[in-house]
Amino acid sequence: VPQTHRAKALANPEQPHSALIHELERYIEAHHPDARDVNVVSATDTGQADKTHKPVRHWYQVTYEA
């Protein structure tokens, strides 16, 4: 049974919505080894940018099921 979790994740905001969601899911799976089959329920841009990545990525507050 999937459980709901929250996490911060990085993604490129300058891409189509479906690609953004996919990137957030992959980020969570990579940084939370216990999270499998991640399904993003909601994502909110925090307004914080990580300029060390090219293209620049934004931090998102993500609610997901896994």
PDB file with SEQRES, HELIX, SHEET and CRYST1 records, atoms N, CA, C and O in Angstrom:
SEQRES   1 A   66  VAL PRO GLN THR HIS ARG ALA LYS ALA LEU ALA ASN PRO          
SEQRES   2 A   66  GLU GLN PRO HIS SER ALA LEU ILE HIS GLU LEU GLU ARG          
SEQRES   3 A   66  TYR ILE GLU ALA HIS HIS PRO ASP ALA ARG ASP VAL ASN          
SEQRES   4 A   66  VAL VAL SER ALA THR ASP THR GLY GLN ALA ASP LYS THR          
SEQRES   5 A   66  HIS LYS PRO VAL ARG HIS TRP TYR GLN VAL THR TYR GLU          
SEQRES   6 A   66  ALA                                                          
HELIX    1 AA1 HIS A   17  HIS A   31  1                                  15    
SHEET    1 AA1 3 THR A   4  ALA A  11  0                                        
SHEET    2 AA1 3 ARG A  57  GLU A  65 -1                                        
SHEET    3 AA1 3 ASN A  39  ASP A  50 -1                                        
CRYST1    1.000    1.000    1.000  90.00  90.00  90.00 P 1           1          
ATOM      1  N   VAL A   1       0.857  -1.188   0.000  1.00  0.00           N  
ATOM      2  CA  VAL A   1       0.000   0.000   0.000  1.00  0.00           C  
ATOM      3  C   VAL A   1       0.897   1.243   0.000  1.00  0.00           C  
ATOM      4  O   VAL A   1       1.718   1.402   0.903  1.00  0.00           O  
ATOM      5  N   PRO A   2       0.755   2.120  -0.988  1.00  0.00           N  
ATOM      6  CA  PRO A   2       1.581   3.333  -1.032  1.00  0.00           C  
ATOM      7  C   PRO A   2       1.315   4.231   0.173  1.00  0.00           C  
ATOM      8  O   PRO A   2       0.186   4.342   0.653  1.00  0.00           O  
ATOM      9  N   GLN A   3       2.382   4.868   0.648  1.00  0.00           N  
ATOM     10  CA  GLN A   3       2.264   5.824   1.740  1.00  0.00           C  
ATOM     11  C   GLN A   3       2.672   7.195   1.226  1.00  0.00           C  
ATOM     12  O   GLN A   3       3.473   7.304   0.298  1.00  0.00           O  
ATOM     13  N   THR A   4       2.119   8.244   1.833  1.00  0.00           N  
ATOM     14  CA  THR A   4       2.413   9.613   1.422  1.00  0.00           C  
ATOM     15  C   THR A   4       3.617  10.135   2.194  1.00  0.00           C  
ATOM     16  O   THR A   4       3.726   9.945   3.406  1.00  0.00           O  
ATOM     17  N   HIS A   5       4.522  10.797   1.471  1.00  0.00           N  
ATOM     18  CA  HIS A   5       5.744  11.358   2.047  1.00  0.00           C  
ATOM     19  C   HIS A   5       5.937  12.765   1.497  1.00  0.00           C  
ATOM     20  O   HIS A   5       5.291  13.168   0.530  1.00  0.00           O  
ATOM     21  N   ARG A   6       6.855  13.511   2.145  1.00  0.00           N  
ATOM     22  CA  ARG A   6       7.234  14.839   1.654  1.00  0.00           C  
ATOM     23  C   ARG A   6       8.750  14.899   1.567  1.00  0.00           C  
ATOM     24  O   ARG A   6       9.456  14.302   2.380  1.00  0.00           O  
ATOM     25  N   ALA A   7       9.240  15.627   0.572  1.00  0.00           N  
ATOM     26  CA  ALA A   7      10.681  15.790   0.397  1.00  0.00           C  
ATOM     27  C   ALA A   7      10.937  17.029  -0.449  1.00  0.00           C  
ATOM     28  O   ALA A   7      10.042  17.534  -1.126  1.00  0.00           O  
ATOM     29  N   LYS A   8      12.184  17.511  -0.398  1.00  0.00           N  
ATOM     30  CA  LYS A   8      12.612  18.553  -1.323  1.00  0.00           C  
ATOM     31  C   LYS A   8      13.359  17.867  -2.455  1.00  0.00           C  
ATOM     32  O   LYS A   8      14.092  16.903  -2.235  1.00  0.00           O  
ATOM     33  N   ALA A   9      13.165  18.375  -3.672  1.00  0.00           N  
ATOM     34  CA  ALA A   9      13.826  17.786  -4.830  1.00  0.00           C  
ATOM     35  C   ALA A   9      14.153  18.881  -5.844  1.00  0.00           C  
ATOM     36  O   ALA A   9      13.469  19.902  -5.922  1.00  0.00           O  
ATOM     37  N   LEU A  10      15.214  18.646  -6.617  1.00  0.00           N  
ATOM     38  CA  LEU A  10      15.650  19.585  -7.648  1.00  0.00           C  
ATOM     39  C   LEU A  10      15.120  19.180  -9.012  1.00  0.00           C  
ATOM     40  O   LEU A  10      15.075  17.997  -9.352  1.00  0.00           O  
ATOM     41  N   ALA A  11      14.714  20.189  -9.799  1.00  0.00           N  
ATOM     42  CA  ALA A  11      14.302  19.929 -11.177  1.00  0.00           C  
ATOM     43  C   ALA A  11      14.426  21.216 -11.986  1.00  0.00           C  
ATOM     44  O   ALA A  11      14.406  22.319 -11.441  1.00  0.00           O  
ATOM     45  N   ASN A  12      14.554  21.047 -13.285  1.00  0.00           N  
ATOM     46  CA  ASN A  12      14.631  22.161 -14.222  1.00  0.00           C  
ATOM     47  C   ASN A  12      13.214  22.675 -14.496  1.00  0.00           C  
ATOM     48  O   ASN A  12      12.403  21.947 -15.069  1.00  0.00           O  
ATOM     49  N   PRO A  13      12.900  23.921 -14.096  1.00  0.00           N  
ATOM     50  CA  PRO A  13      11.540  24.435 -14.281  1.00  0.00           C  
ATOM     51  C   PRO A  13      11.214  24.798 -15.732  1.00  0.00           C  
ATOM     52  O   PRO A  13      10.052  25.033 -16.061  1.00  0.00           O  
ATOM     53  N   GLU A  14      12.223  24.845 -16.600  1.00  0.00           N  
ATOM     54  CA  GLU A  14      12.034  25.272 -17.990  1.00  0.00           C  
ATOM     55  C   GLU A  14      11.758  24.093 -18.920  1.00  0.00           C  
ATOM     56  O   GLU A  14      12.219  24.085 -20.062  1.00  0.00           O  
ATOM     57  N   GLN A  15      11.018  23.109 -18.445  1.00  0.00           N  
ATOM     58  CA  GLN A  15      10.697  21.942 -19.265  1.00  0.00           C  
ATOM     59  C   GLN A  15       9.204  21.657 -19.155  1.00  0.00           C  
ATOM     60  O   GLN A  15       8.544  22.161 -18.246  1.00  0.00           O  
ATOM     61  N   PRO A  16       8.668  20.857 -20.068  1.00  0.00           N  
ATOM     62  CA  PRO A  16       7.243  20.525 -19.991  1.00  0.00           C  
ATOM     63  C   PRO A  16       6.892  19.869 -18.652  1.00  0.00           C  
ATOM     64  O   PRO A  16       7.735  19.235 -18.018  1.00  0.00           O  
ATOM     65  N   HIS A  17       5.642  20.034 -18.240  1.00  0.00           N  
ATOM     66  CA  HIS A  17       5.179  19.545 -16.938  1.00  0.00           C  
ATOM     67  C   HIS A  17       5.495  18.067 -16.720  1.00  0.00           C  
ATOM     68  O   HIS A  17       5.992  17.693 -15.658  1.00  0.00           O  
ATOM     69  N   SER A  18       5.213  17.228 -17.709  1.00  0.00           N  
ATOM     70  CA  SER A  18       5.436  15.786 -17.531  1.00  0.00           C  
ATOM     71  C   SER A  18       6.913  15.473 -17.319  1.00  0.00           C  
ATOM     72  O   SER A  18       7.249  14.581 -16.540  1.00  0.00           O  
ATOM     73  N   ALA A  19       7.800  16.196 -18.003  1.00  0.00           N  
ATOM     74  CA  ALA A  19       9.241  15.990 -17.826  1.00  0.00           C  
ATOM     75  C   ALA A  19       9.690  16.466 -16.447  1.00  0.00           C  
ATOM     76  O   ALA A  19      10.547  15.841 -15.823  1.00  0.00           O  
ATOM     77  N   LEU A  20       9.119  17.562 -15.975  1.00  0.00           N  
ATOM     78  CA  LEU A  20       9.429  18.080 -14.642  1.00  0.00           C  
ATOM     79  C   LEU A  20       9.047  17.060 -13.576  1.00  0.00           C  
ATOM     80  O   LEU A  20       9.841  16.776 -12.680  1.00  0.00           O  
ATOM     81  N   ILE A  21       7.854  16.512 -13.663  1.00  0.00           N  
ATOM     82  CA  ILE A  21       7.394  15.508 -12.696  1.00  0.00           C  
ATOM     83  C   ILE A  21       8.304  14.284 -12.739  1.00  0.00           C  
ATOM     84  O   ILE A  21       8.672  13.748 -11.694  1.00  0.00           O  
ATOM     85  N   HIS A  22       8.665  13.842 -13.931  1.00  0.00           N  
ATOM     86  CA  HIS A  22       9.552  12.684 -14.079  1.00  0.00           C  
ATOM     87  C   HIS A  22      10.909  12.959 -13.422  1.00  0.00           C  
ATOM     88  O   HIS A  22      11.452  12.089 -12.740  1.00  0.00           O  
ATOM     89  N   GLU A  23      11.458  14.160 -13.623  1.00  0.00           N  
ATOM     90  CA  GLU A  23      12.745  14.512 -13.017  1.00  0.00           C  
ATOM     91  C   GLU A  23      12.642  14.527 -11.492  1.00  0.00           C  
ATOM     92  O   GLU A  23      13.553  14.057 -10.810  1.00  0.00           O  
ATOM     93  N   LEU A  24      11.552  15.056 -10.953  1.00  0.00           N  
ATOM     94  CA  LEU A  24      11.360  15.058  -9.499  1.00  0.00           C  
ATOM     95  C   LEU A  24      11.291  13.630  -8.963  1.00  0.00           C  
ATOM     96  O   LEU A  24      11.886  13.325  -7.929  1.00  0.00           O  
ATOM     97  N   GLU A  25      10.573  12.760  -9.657  1.00  0.00           N  
ATOM     98  CA  GLU A  25      10.466  11.358  -9.225  1.00  0.00           C  
ATOM     99  C   GLU A  25      11.831  10.688  -9.226  1.00  0.00           C  
ATOM    100  O   GLU A  25      12.166   9.974  -8.281  1.00  0.00           O  
ATOM    101  N   ARG A  26      12.627  10.905 -10.277  1.00  0.00           N  
ATOM    102  CA  ARG A  26      13.961  10.295 -10.353  1.00  0.00           C  
ATOM    103  C   ARG A  26      14.873  10.846  -9.255  1.00  0.00           C  
ATOM    104  O   ARG A  26      15.664  10.101  -8.676  1.00  0.00           O  
ATOM    105  N   TYR A  27      14.767  12.157  -8.963  1.00  0.00           N  
ATOM    106  CA  TYR A  27      15.583  12.761  -7.912  1.00  0.00           C  
ATOM    107  C   TYR A  27      15.267  12.110  -6.566  1.00  0.00           C  
ATOM    108  O   TYR A  27      16.175  11.744  -5.819  1.00  0.00           O  
ATOM    109  N   ILE A  28      13.989  11.969  -6.263  1.00  0.00           N  
ATOM    110  CA  ILE A  28      13.582  11.367  -4.986  1.00  0.00           C  
ATOM    111  C   ILE A  28      14.064   9.929  -4.896  1.00  0.00           C  
ATOM    112  O   ILE A  28      14.583   9.521  -3.857  1.00  0.00           O  
ATOM    113  N   GLU A  29      13.905   9.155  -5.957  1.00  0.00           N  
ATOM    114  CA  GLU A  29      14.359   7.761  -5.941  1.00  0.00           C  
ATOM    115  C   GLU A  29      15.871   7.671  -5.762  1.00  0.00           C  
ATOM    116  O   GLU A  29      16.357   6.751  -5.103  1.00  0.00           O  
ATOM    117  N   ALA A  30      16.623   8.609  -6.336  1.00  0.00           N  
ATOM    118  CA  ALA A  30      18.083   8.594  -6.229  1.00  0.00           C  
ATOM    119  C   ALA A  30      18.567   9.005  -4.843  1.00  0.00           C  
ATOM    120  O   ALA A  30      19.589   8.505  -4.373  1.00  0.00           O  
ATOM    121  N   HIS A  31      17.847   9.909  -4.185  1.00  0.00           N  
ATOM    122  CA  HIS A  31      18.295  10.445  -2.902  1.00  0.00           C  
ATOM    123  C   HIS A  31      17.589   9.842  -1.692  1.00  0.00           C  
ATOM    124  O   HIS A  31      17.961  10.128  -0.554  1.00  0.00           O  
ATOM    125  N   HIS A  32      16.590   9.025  -1.922  1.00  0.00           N  
ATOM    126  CA  HIS A  32      15.866   8.329  -0.854  1.00  0.00           C  
ATOM    127  C   HIS A  32      15.785   6.855  -1.256  1.00  0.00           C  
ATOM    128  O   HIS A  32      14.791   6.420  -1.837  1.00  0.00           O  
ATOM    129  N   PRO A  33      16.843   6.084  -0.943  1.00  0.00           N  
ATOM    130  CA  PRO A  33      16.933   4.698  -1.418  1.00  0.00           C  
ATOM    131  C   PRO A  33      15.740   3.820  -1.046  1.00  0.00           C  
ATOM    132  O   PRO A  33      15.473   2.831  -1.727  1.00  0.00           O  
ATOM    133  N   ASP A  34      15.028   4.159   0.009  1.00  0.00           N  
ATOM    134  CA  ASP A  34      13.870   3.358   0.421  1.00  0.00           C  
ATOM    135  C   ASP A  34      12.626   3.676  -0.415  1.00  0.00           C  
ATOM    136  O   ASP A  34      11.624   2.966  -0.329  1.00  0.00           O  
ATOM    137  N   ALA A  35      12.686   4.743  -1.226  1.00  0.00           N  
ATOM    138  CA  ALA A  35      11.537   5.144  -2.047  1.00  0.00           C  
ATOM    139  C   ALA A  35      11.592   4.429  -3.393  1.00  0.00           C  
ATOM    140  O   ALA A  35      12.545   4.586  -4.157  1.00  0.00           O  
ATOM    141  N   ARG A  36      10.555   3.644  -3.669  1.00  0.00           N  
ATOM    142  CA  ARG A  36      10.455   2.948  -4.949  1.00  0.00           C  
ATOM    143  C   ARG A  36       9.096   3.262  -5.571  1.00  0.00           C  
ATOM    144  O   ARG A  36       8.117   3.498  -4.862  1.00  0.00           O  
ATOM    145  N   ASP A  37       9.047   3.263  -6.882  1.00  0.00           N  
ATOM    146  CA  ASP A  37       7.799   3.552  -7.602  1.00  0.00           C  
ATOM    147  C   ASP A  37       7.176   4.856  -7.111  1.00  0.00           C  
ATOM    148  O   ASP A  37       5.999   4.901  -6.752  1.00  0.00           O  
ATOM    149  N   VAL A  38       7.984   5.913  -7.102  1.00  0.00           N  
ATOM    150  CA  VAL A  38       7.542   7.225  -6.631  1.00  0.00           C  
ATOM    151  C   VAL A  38       6.509   7.802  -7.592  1.00  0.00           C  
ATOM    152  O   VAL A  38       6.683   7.769  -8.810  1.00  0.00           O  
ATOM    153  N   ASN A  39       5.430   8.330  -7.018  1.00  0.00           N  
ATOM    154  CA  ASN A  39       4.379   8.995  -7.781  1.00  0.00           C  
ATOM    155  C   ASN A  39       4.146  10.370  -7.151  1.00  0.00           C  
ATOM    156  O   ASN A  39       3.623  10.465  -6.041  1.00  0.00           O  
ATOM    157  N   VAL A  40       4.536  11.437  -7.865  1.00  0.00           N  
ATOM    158  CA  VAL A  40       4.377  12.794  -7.341  1.00  0.00           C  
ATOM    159  C   VAL A  40       2.895  13.149  -7.297  1.00  0.00           C  
ATOM    160  O   VAL A  40       2.187  13.024  -8.296  1.00  0.00           O  
ATOM    161  N   VAL A  41       2.433  13.594  -6.123  1.00  0.00           N  
ATOM    162  CA  VAL A  41       1.049  14.019  -5.928  1.00  0.00           C  
ATOM    163  C   VAL A  41       0.951  15.526  -6.149  1.00  0.00           C  
ATOM    164  O   VAL A  41       0.017  16.006  -6.791  1.00  0.00           O  
ATOM    165  N   SER A  42       1.926  16.274  -5.611  1.00  0.00           N  
ATOM    166  CA  SER A  42       1.968  17.721  -5.808  1.00  0.00           C  
ATOM    167  C   SER A  42       3.408  18.200  -5.678  1.00  0.00           C  
ATOM    168  O   SER A  42       4.228  17.577  -5.004  1.00  0.00           O  
ATOM    169  N   ALA A  43       3.699  19.317  -6.335  1.00  0.00           N  
ATOM    170  CA  ALA A  43       5.037  19.907  -6.280  1.00  0.00           C  
ATOM    171  C   ALA A  43       4.897  21.421  -6.325  1.00  0.00           C  
ATOM    172  O   ALA A  43       4.190  21.967  -7.172  1.00  0.00           O  
ATOM    173  N   THR A  44       5.583  22.093  -5.401  1.00  0.00           N  
ATOM    174  CA  THR A  44       5.545  23.546  -5.324  1.00  0.00           C  
ATOM    175  C   THR A  44       6.962  24.085  -5.414  1.00  0.00           C  
ATOM    176  O   THR A  44       7.833  23.692  -4.637  1.00  0.00           O  
ATOM    177  N   ASP A  45       7.191  24.986  -6.365  1.00  0.00           N  
ATOM    178  CA  ASP A  45       8.497  25.624  -6.515  1.00  0.00           C  
ATOM    179  C   ASP A  45       8.738  26.492  -5.281  1.00  0.00           C  
ATOM    180  O   ASP A  45       7.911  27.339  -4.945  1.00  0.00           O  
ATOM    181  N   THR A  46       9.874  26.281  -4.604  1.00  0.00           N  
ATOM    182  CA  THR A  46      10.179  27.049  -3.396  1.00  0.00           C  
ATOM    183  C   THR A  46      10.735  28.427  -3.713  1.00  0.00           C  
ATOM    184  O   THR A  46      10.838  29.275  -2.827  1.00  0.00           O  
ATOM    185  N   GLY A  47      11.096  28.657  -4.977  1.00  0.00           N  
ATOM    186  CA  GLY A  47      11.708  29.923  -5.351  1.00  0.00           C  
ATOM    187  C   GLY A  47      13.214  29.920  -5.159  1.00  0.00           C  
ATOM    188  O   GLY A  47      13.884  30.897  -5.491  1.00  0.00           O  
ATOM    189  N   GLN A  48      13.755  28.826  -4.624  1.00  0.00           N  
ATOM    190  CA  GLN A  48      15.200  28.701  -4.425  1.00  0.00           C  
ATOM    191  C   GLN A  48      15.809  28.033  -5.652  1.00  0.00           C  
ATOM    192  O   GLN A  48      15.375  26.957  -6.063  1.00  0.00           O  
ATOM    193  N   ALA A  49      16.819  28.682  -6.236  1.00  0.00           N  
ATOM    194  CA  ALA A  49      17.487  28.138  -7.416  1.00  0.00           C  
ATOM    195  C   ALA A  49      18.852  27.594  -7.033  1.00  0.00           C  
ATOM    196  O   ALA A  49      19.547  28.171  -6.196  1.00  0.00           O  
ATOM    197  N   ASP A  50      19.236  26.477  -7.650  1.00  0.00           N  
ATOM    198  CA  ASP A  50      20.575  25.912  -7.495  1.00  0.00           C  
ATOM    199  C   ASP A  50      21.311  26.195  -8.794  1.00  0.00           C  
ATOM    200  O   ASP A  50      21.120  25.504  -9.794  1.00  0.00           O  
ATOM    201  N   LYS A  51      22.158  27.222  -8.767  1.00  0.00           N  
ATOM    202  CA  LYS A  51      22.836  27.665  -9.986  1.00  0.00           C  
ATOM    203  C   LYS A  51      24.095  26.868 -10.278  1.00  0.00           C  
ATOM    204  O   LYS A  51      24.782  27.147 -11.261  1.00  0.00           O  
ATOM    205  N   THR A  52      24.418  25.874  -9.441  1.00  0.00           N  
ATOM    206  CA  THR A  52      25.580  25.026  -9.714  1.00  0.00           C  
ATOM    207  C   THR A  52      25.262  24.023 -10.808  1.00  0.00           C  
ATOM    208  O   THR A  52      26.173  23.410 -11.365  1.00  0.00           O  
ATOM    209  N   HIS A  53      23.995  23.844 -11.123  1.00  0.00           N  
ATOM    210  CA  HIS A  53      23.572  22.933 -12.190  1.00  0.00           C  
ATOM    211  C   HIS A  53      23.316  23.725 -13.465  1.00  0.00           C  
ATOM    212  O   HIS A  53      22.849  24.862 -13.407  1.00  0.00           O  
ATOM    213  N   LYS A  54      23.614  23.140 -14.598  1.00  0.00           N  
ATOM    214  CA  LYS A  54      23.300  23.731 -15.898  1.00  0.00           C  
ATOM    215  C   LYS A  54      22.438  22.742 -16.653  1.00  0.00           C  
ATOM    216  O   LYS A  54      22.899  21.626 -16.894  1.00  0.00           O  
ATOM    217  N   PRO A  55      21.216  23.075 -17.043  1.00  0.00           N  
ATOM    218  CA  PRO A  55      20.553  24.342 -16.739  1.00  0.00           C  
ATOM    219  C   PRO A  55      20.238  24.464 -15.245  1.00  0.00           C  
ATOM    220  O   PRO A  55      20.231  23.477 -14.509  1.00  0.00           O  
ATOM    221  N   VAL A  56      19.980  25.697 -14.826  1.00  0.00           N  
ATOM    222  CA  VAL A  56      19.669  25.970 -13.419  1.00  0.00           C  
ATOM    223  C   VAL A  56      18.463  25.143 -12.993  1.00  0.00           C  
ATOM    224  O   VAL A  56      17.480  25.033 -13.727  1.00  0.00           O  
ATOM    225  N   ARG A  57      18.548  24.568 -11.805  1.00  0.00           N  
ATOM    226  CA  ARG A  57      17.455  23.771 -11.265  1.00  0.00           C  
ATOM    227  C   ARG A  57      16.839  24.522 -10.076  1.00  0.00           C  
ATOM    228  O   ARG A  57      17.525  25.266  -9.375  1.00  0.00           O  
ATOM    229  N   HIS A  58      15.557  24.317  -9.865  1.00  0.00           N  
ATOM    230  CA  HIS A  58      14.859  24.903  -8.718  1.00  0.00           C  
ATOM    231  C   HIS A  58      14.542  23.807  -7.710  1.00  0.00           C  
ATOM    232  O   HIS A  58      14.333  22.648  -8.068  1.00  0.00           O  
ATOM    233  N   TRP A  59      14.512  24.205  -6.442  1.00  0.00           N  
ATOM    234  CA  TRP A  59      14.077  23.283  -5.392  1.00  0.00           C  
ATOM    235  C   TRP A  59      12.555  23.284  -5.343  1.00  0.00           C  
ATOM    236  O   TRP A  59      11.922  24.338  -5.402  1.00  0.00           O  
ATOM    237  N   TYR A  60      11.984  22.109  -5.234  1.00  0.00           N  
ATOM    238  CA  TYR A  60      10.538  21.927  -5.121  1.00  0.00           C  
ATOM    239  C   TYR A  60      10.228  21.207  -3.823  1.00  0.00           C  
ATOM    240  O   TYR A  60      10.954  20.300  -3.418  1.00  0.00           O  
ATOM    241  N   GLN A  61       9.142  21.617  -3.170  1.00  0.00           N  
ATOM    242  CA  GLN A  61       8.603  20.865  -2.038  1.00  0.00           C  
ATOM    243  C   GLN A  61       7.616  19.887  -2.653  1.00  0.00           C  
ATOM    244  O   GLN A  61       6.629  20.288  -3.269  1.00  0.00           O  
ATOM    245  N   VAL A  62       7.894  18.597  -2.481  1.00  0.00           N  
ATOM    246  CA  VAL A  62       7.143  17.561  -3.181  1.00  0.00           C  
ATOM    247  C   VAL A  62       6.394  16.673  -2.195  1.00  0.00           C  
ATOM    248  O   VAL A  62       6.954  16.234  -1.191  1.00  0.00           O  
ATOM    249  N   THR A  63       5.140  16.417  -2.486  1.00  0.00           N  
ATOM    250  CA  THR A  63       4.372  15.385  -1.794  1.00  0.00           C  
ATOM    251  C   THR A  63       4.269  14.227  -2.770  1.00  0.00           C  
ATOM    252  O   THR A  63       3.868  14.402  -3.921  1.00  0.00           O  
ATOM    253  N   TYR A  64       4.639  13.026  -2.293  1.00  0.00           N  
ATOM    254  CA  TYR A  64       4.636  11.877  -3.191  1.00  0.00           C  
ATOM    255  C   TYR A  64       4.180  10.622  -2.470  1.00  0.00           C  
ATOM    256  O   TYR A  64       4.214  10.535  -1.242  1.00  0.00           O  
ATOM    257  N   GLU A  65       3.756   9.661  -3.261  1.00  0.00           N  
ATOM    258  CA  GLU A  65       3.405   8.343  -2.746  1.00  0.00           C  
ATOM    259  C   GLU A  65       4.470   7.359  -3.200  1.00  0.00           C  
ATOM    260  O   GLU A  65       4.973   7.439  -4.320  1.00  0.00           O  
ATOM    261  N   ALA A  66       4.810   6.420  -2.306  1.00  0.00           N  
ATOM    262  CA  ALA A  66       5.788   5.379  -2.650  1.00  0.00           C  
ATOM    263  C   ALA A  66       5.489   4.145  -1.827  1.00  0.00           C  
ATOM    264  O   ALA A  66       6.186   3.137  -1.950  1.00  0.00           O  
TER     265      ALA A  66                                                      
END                                                                             
